[in-house]
Amino acid sequence: MESSCLLAFCLLTPLWAQPAGLTLSVPSPPWPSPGACGNPRSMCSLFCPAEQRGPPTRGINLSQGEAGLPASPLVLYPWRQQAGPSRVKRAWVIPPISVSENHKRIPHLLVQIKSDKQLPGGVIYSIKGPGVDEEPLGIFSIDKLSGKVFLNTMLDREKNDRFRLRAFALDLGGATLEDPTDLEIVVVDQNDNRPLFQQDVFTGHVVEGAVPGTYVLKAEATDADDPDTDNAALRYSILEQGSAGLFSINETTGEIRTVQVGLDREVVSVYNLTLQVADMSGDGLTTTATAVIYVDDINDNPPEFTKPEFSLEVLENTSGVDIGRLLVHDKDLPGSPNWLARFTILEGDPDGAFAIRTDPRTNDGVLSMVKALDHEGRDHFTLTVSVQNQNQLHPSAPQTTRALAMVQVQVQDVNEAPFFPENPRLVSVEEGAPPGTELTTFSASDPDTRQPQALSYSLAYDPADWLLLDPRSGRVQTKRALPGRSPFLQGSCYTAVILASDNADPPRTATGTLSIEIVEVNDHGPALLPLAGVVCSEPSKGRGLLLSAMDEDLPPHAEPFHFHLSPDAPQLAHNWSLSQLNATHAVLAVLVPVPTGLHSLPLLLSDSGKPRQQRAQLLNVSVCPCDEGGSCQASAEAASTAGAGLSFGALMIILSSIILLLSLALLAAVRERCLRRPRHEGLLGSSQDDLRDNILNYDEQGGGEEDQGAYDINQLRNPDFFPPACPRGKQPTRRDAPYSYATPPYPRKLPASPSDIEDFINEGLEAADSDPNVPPYDTALIYDCEGSGSVAGSLSSIVSSLTDGDQDYDYLSEWGPRFRRLADLYGH
């Protein structure tokens, strides 16, 4: 083949067809055959390596002339010496130059181009195009003096399969000697890419029992090599599929089909095949992949009971409960319709008291009670149950009868729980109903008629504590007035749960739900909004005053609202108009010019409830003159009028009075501050027995100053230990006490015996409560923090707790011998 192609090339390009322009010299081309290279007169020998050529012939050597001298153009092209008219030169077409990809001898000489216009050494050669001055750069280069074209890097046909370059010949001055010549370089493919499967794992499905030749899946692979060569000619095969050999693959298309019968999902459900693809028509590079073939199930196995008879028990008076399971076995795929069972009760249940369903997770038959059974009426049932698949059996499956089982159900006698005949019960009551309003009697019944038992009732759920329940009769009353709005209401209903229990051992209970609907009552009239406004004094200016109303009731006892001028003042209708705007708004406007100033208009508002509620409201309207845009000018004019009417002397008097008042207030504050004297002495003096926590004086803010002075702990001490500065019989004056009240008698008589100390304390408490000079008053006092971690307790008043039982008086024993008796009397 190679020799034939080369011979055709030589015949198509005779020697005299070569142009007088650029010529081509190819080193060691692969085209000529050894026979052609051995013939010295063959034109194809021009492309042969020097060692394969025959003896040189005159005029044919392209590099040297006779005697080794440089060949002249006449020697290189002897046909130019022919006499007669010259032939018109035809363009030279350079055949593509082939070079193998991954060529490792770099740089590699591809071709040499020459021009016959000037002697050697006087021509500058260059090439342009992809691989030279265009991307990818630097692949090809040319020796500008010799015209040799070199390959500078390895090529990859998968990236670039050919390059088209342009060759140029210039003289030393830069003038063009020849027309540019196209130079095409073809990259010859090598088998340097393995074929690749499009997936690592191929998945397919085939039904069990499929006939031979059934299509399963198609494995596809690709090869990056030249698709027109054997480098990309792929062949598929199965390397491993187990001992059964049930599948085959088309070596050219990759389709996998069944080749024989025997697919049974109950035996083997999944097949794993190892696939291989090779290029070079199966003799080249290889790659493997996996094919996973799932065998799809068909309904070829009927379900069967695990045993022929089942025994179950059920309590009487129970319904809606499961009493047992009937176990079955099916070889088909679990979870599929071919596996799912369907149960039927054939005999033994004439009243339909039982029901059986299929558990989709386990495929068991679940027997449940639909109707409650009575042990006294019938205590035993024998049921006949059948099972079959929900889907029909496949025609290939053996035809068998449905599986049957006997179910023995024993009804057990138990203490029957009471029940509420009406559950839940719905009652209605108007909002605001007074406490003690009877709502209903929510009573239960005992089904055990042979031995009736006494029932008792209790509230199991009453979240707002609104109800009272009679434990014997079940009568429900209100504990307090029921509000119409509460977070415990869902919509307008309040839900409570009541328990009824019998006196059996053990007792049985029943739960009843009581739903109380609180009916909305129209007990509020609408309120006017706003209560004051401004209107223009002239009817043609302004838009009037927009009024609205708000009602605490809910629809239908609220809007639409009705606005009217009070009928008690009929003269208002001559000057004012009140028109309804919508269901909740109205517009007040003047009918005639009205004097400026404040006007009080009595209005009458009513809602749409039954019965209708009315409310009289007083609307304060400020009438002012308005500009053309309807804006009131009363404030600006009043200010300007007031400023114009006051003289300079009057203004100075007003300012002086204000300054004098501020000065007096400042002096009073300074004097009060100076009169305060800090306390530096201890509260207990020098007494060693009267030990307790000290009260520390901190920076005082607000009422904290008054509080420290008011709670002077010296009042708790024995009057005999008062300092001489405060004579007996006179109470110290307090800065925070009102000076207008009389001073109570002081001191009181001490108790004669410890048994009278309770009366002594009660008398002191009563005196303190009735003494207006002793704080705390009904004011908000601000106390400073005494620091963290203090061991002292809170200084609450004597009546801060509800009862004496809430107080722990054991700490009095730590105050010294004076208080140990108190600790013994009131301590635990």
Buried (B, 14 or more C-beta within 10 A) or exposed (E): EEBEEBBEBBEEBEBEEBBBBBBBBBBEBEBBBEEBBBBEEBBBBBBBEEEBBEEBEEBBBEEEBEEEEEBEEEBBBEEEEEEEEEEEEEEBEBBEBBBBBEBEEEEBBBBBBBBBBEEEEEBBBBBBBBBBEEEBEEBBBBEEEBBBBBBEBBBBBBEBBEBEBEBBBBBEEEEEBBEBBEBBBBBBBBBBBBBBBEEEEBEBEBBBBBEEEBEBBBBBBEBBBBEEBBBBBBBBBBEEBEEEEBBBBEBEEBBBBBEEEBBEBEEBBEBEBEBBBBBBEBEBBBBEBBBBBBBBBBBBBBBBBEEEEBEBEBBBBBEEEBBBBBEBEBBBBEEBEBBBBBBEBEEBBEEEBBBBEBEEEEBBBBBBBEBBBBBEEEBEBEBBBBBBBBBEBBEEBEEEEBBBBBBBBEBEEBBBBBBBEEBEBEEEBBBEBEEEBEBBEBBBEBBBEEEEBEBBBEBEEBEBEBBBBEEEEBBBBBBBEBBBEEEEBEEBEBBBBBBBBBEBEEBBBBBBBBBBBBEBBBBBBBBBEEEEBBBBBBBEBBEBBEBBBEBEBBEEBBBEBBBBBBEEEEEBEEBBBBEBEEEBBBBBBBEEBBEBEEBEBBBBBBBBBEEEBEBEBEBEBBBBBBEEEBEBBBEEEEEEEEEEEEEEEEEEEEEEEEEEEEEEEEEEEEEEEEEEEEEEEEBBEEEEEBEBBEBEEEEBEEBBBBBBBBBBBBBEBEBEEBEEEEEEEEBBEBEBBEEEEEEBEBEEEEBEEEEEBBEBBEBBEEBBEEBEBBBEBEEEBEBBEEEEEEEEEEEEEEEEEEEEEEBEBEEBBEBBEEBBEBBEEBBE
